[in-house]
Amino acid sequence: MQGFRALPSIDQLLQSDTGRLLIEEHGRAVVTKGARLRMDAAREAIRGGADGGAEAARLPHLLAADLAAAAQSRLRPMLNLTGTVLHTNLGRAILPDSAIHAASAAMAAPLNLEFDLDGGTRGQRDDHLRGLICDLTGAEDATVVNNNAAAMLIVLNTLGLGREGIVSRGELIEIGGSFRIPDIMERAGARLVEVGTTNRTHPHDYENAIGPDSGLILKVHTSNYRIEGFTRDVAAPDLSAIAGKSGLPLVNDLGSGSLIDLSRWGLRREPTVAEAIAEGADLVTFSGDKLLGGPQAGFIAGRRDLIARINRNPMKRALRLDKIRIAALEAVLRLYRDPDRLEQRLPTLRHLARQRQDIVAQALRLLPQVGQILAPLGFATKMCDCDSQIGSGALPTDTIPSAGLRLTGQGGDAPDRLAAMLRGLPRPVIGHIHDGAMILDLRCLDRDDDLLTALVAL
Ligand SMILES: *Cc1c(COP(=O)(O)O)cnc(C)c1O
C-alpha cells in the first residue's frame, strides 16, 4: 500500500515518454491542463483508500484517453437509418460528389467569387447561380440567401415593410422550431392580414382585403399538413390575376420546391418551381437542402425588378451565401440539366427513389451478419417492412414503402438500451423505435459494409 508519494509530479509526467508523445500530439497547454485534472482525481482516489502505486500506473493511460476523447470532433458522421430521408436534425441532404469537390476547391484557393474574369471588374456572387436557376425554372431573375426562412424574411421585408401582407388563414403554417408565418411577418416589419377561414378561402376574401396599405399577397405551400373535407383555396393562377389587377406582387413560398416532377420516380407530385412561375407568381421561394438535394440555402426566383429590390435591401448582405455553398450549389444545379442521370448522381433522389425490392434484398443480405453481432448481446434480429418518409416538412403520412431490420430484446427498456448503444458507437447508428422494437430502415444505407463496420464496435 503506497500513498501520495507514489504519484509523479506534473513535470515528471509531462517529461515521461507518454507525456512527450501526448504533447507532440495535443500541445503542451492541453496536456498540462489534462494532467492536473487527472492528478487531482488520483489524489482523491488515494485519499479514499486506493493504492498509490496502482493510481500512478494508470495515470498516463487515463490521461491519454481523456485527451483522445477531447480531441474528437463534436460533429460525427452517422448512419441515418431513421427512414426519414431529409432529416433536419441529421443535416438534411447528403451532397453529390461533384458538389463536395466544388466546395473543397472553393475552400482551398482564391476564386472569382465577385470578380468578372472577362472585364477584370467587380462581379456579383449571384452571377454564378443566376443563369442556372433561370434556366431550370423559367424565372427572369434569381437570388440566393442563407435558407428558405431567410428568403421569406427578406422578401417580406422588401415588399411589405410598414405595409400589409395578405395570407389565407388556411396557410398560416408553422414549419417547426420557431418558424411561423405570423411571427416572421412581424419580424419582417409587415402587418399580417388574414383572409378566409381555416378550411375555406375564396377569391373575394382576397379582393376585399386589398387596400391602399397592401404590400403583397403571400401563398404558402402547406406541405406538412392537409385540410380535408369541406375545403376551398384559391389556385395560384387565379390569385395571380387578383394580385395583378391591383398591382400587388404575388409571392409563393413553396418550401421544398422541387425543380423537376418527382412522379417520374414514383414519388408524390410536389409543385415544381417552374410551374409556380408559370402560374404567375411574381416571386417563388424554396429551400436548397430539401428535395433539391443541395446545401442549406434559400432561393428567390421571379421578376427582375423585384429581385433587384431584394438585392438592394441591406439585409441581403447579412443573409448572403458564402463561397463554399455557392460552389456546392452550382454543382448541384448543374446535375439537373441532365435529369436522366439525376437519380444516379444526386443522393437525395437516389434514396427517395430506391425501390422496395432493392431494400428487401439488402435486408436479406445483412440479416445473418447483423444477427450474429447482436445475438451475443441479447438482441434478436428480424427483417421487417417499414414506411420511409421524405422529411423536412413533407407530409408525414405520405410514406414510401421500404424494408429494414427489426431488433428486439428482453425487457421493456430493450429498445431504449439498444438505441443508446447504437448512439454510442464511434459511427453512431440512428434508427427509430416502433412498437417495442428498434427499427433500422435501410433506405439510406448506401453500402452494407457501412452498417457492419459500425456495428462491429459493439
Ligand atoms: C421548410 C420550409 C420553410 C423553411 O425553409 P428552410 O430552408 O428550412 O429555412 C419555409 N416554408 C415552407 C413552406 C417550408 O416547407
PDBQT file of the ligand as one rigid body, heavy atoms in Angstrom, charges set to zero:
ROOT
HETATM    1  C1  LIG A 501     -39.135  24.180 -44.848  1.00  0.00    +0.000 C 
HETATM    2  C2  LIG A 501     -39.984  25.342 -45.183  1.00  0.00    +0.000 A 
HETATM    3  C3  LIG A 501     -39.539  26.650 -44.929  1.00  0.00    +0.000 A 
HETATM    4  C4  LIG A 501     -38.199  26.927 -44.275  1.00  0.00    +0.000 C 
HETATM    5  O1  LIG A 501     -37.157  26.537 -45.121  1.00  0.00    +0.000 OA
HETATM    6  P1  LIG A 501     -35.657  26.366 -44.534  1.00  0.00    +0.000 P 
HETATM    7  O2  LIG A 501     -34.840  26.165 -45.763  1.00  0.00    +0.000 OA
HETATM    8  O3  LIG A 501     -35.695  25.191 -43.618  1.00  0.00    +0.000 OA
HETATM    9  O4  LIG A 501     -35.327  27.647 -43.837  1.00  0.00    +0.000 OA
HETATM   10  C5  LIG A 501     -40.376  27.692 -45.270  1.00  0.00    +0.000 A 
HETATM   11  N1  LIG A 501     -41.589  27.464 -45.834  1.00  0.00    +0.000 NA
HETATM   12  C6  LIG A 501     -42.049  26.215 -46.095  1.00  0.00    +0.000 A 
HETATM   13  C7  LIG A 501     -43.405  26.044 -46.713  1.00  0.00    +0.000 C 
HETATM   14  C8  LIG A 501     -41.258  25.116 -45.783  1.00  0.00    +0.000 A 
HETATM   15  O5  LIG A 501     -41.712  23.872 -46.032  1.00  0.00    +0.000 OA
ENDROOT
TORSDOF 0
